[in-house]
Amino acid sequence: MFGADTNDDTRDFTTKLVRWAKQTRDTFNEGGSTEAISTRRLVDVCLAYQIFGNRKDAVTYCINRFA
């Protein structure tokens, strides 16, 4: 995701993003939501995290259309 130079914080963030995506997709598939997090959206979050260096800002800016 971030290249070969990753650290524990990056791995932790990646793990949390994958879990979040799975939960939203499972909820969508069960009919509990009308929105799911796409793979493209996850890529956008990762790129935004590289730019801003802040998890909250990256997620906030990339899911703005869901608000």
Contacts in CASP RR format, 6 or more apart in sequence:
PFRMAT RR
TARGET T0000
AUTHOR 0000-0000-0000
METHOD contacts of the structure
MODEL  1
MFGADTNDDTRDFTTKLVRWAKQTRDTFNEGGSTEAISTRRLVDVCLAYQ
IFGNRKDAVTYCINRFA
1 10 0 8 1.000
1 14 0 8 1.000
1 46 0 8 1.000
2 10 0 8 1.000
2 46 0 8 1.000
2 50 0 8 1.000
13 49 0 8 1.000
13 55 0 8 1.000
14 46 0 8 1.000
17 42 0 8 1.000
17 45 0 8 1.000
17 46 0 8 1.000
18 42 0 8 1.000
20 37 0 8 1.000
21 37 0 8 1.000
21 39 0 8 1.000
21 42 0 8 1.000
24 33 0 8 1.000
24 35 0 8 1.000
24 36 0 8 1.000
24 37 0 8 1.000
25 36 0 8 1.000
25 37 0 8 1.000
27 33 0 8 1.000
27 36 0 8 1.000
28 34 0 8 1.000
28 35 0 8 1.000
28 36 0 8 1.000
35 66 0 8 1.000
37 63 0 8 1.000
41 62 0 8 1.000
41 63 0 8 1.000
44 62 0 8 1.000
45 58 0 8 1.000
45 59 0 8 1.000
45 62 0 8 1.000
45 63 0 8 1.000
46 58 0 8 1.000
48 57 0 8 1.000
48 58 0 8 1.000
48 59 0 8 1.000
48 61 0 8 1.000
48 62 0 8 1.000
49 55 0 8 1.000
49 58 0 8 1.000
51 58 0 8 1.000
52 58 0 8 1.000
52 61 0 8 1.000
END
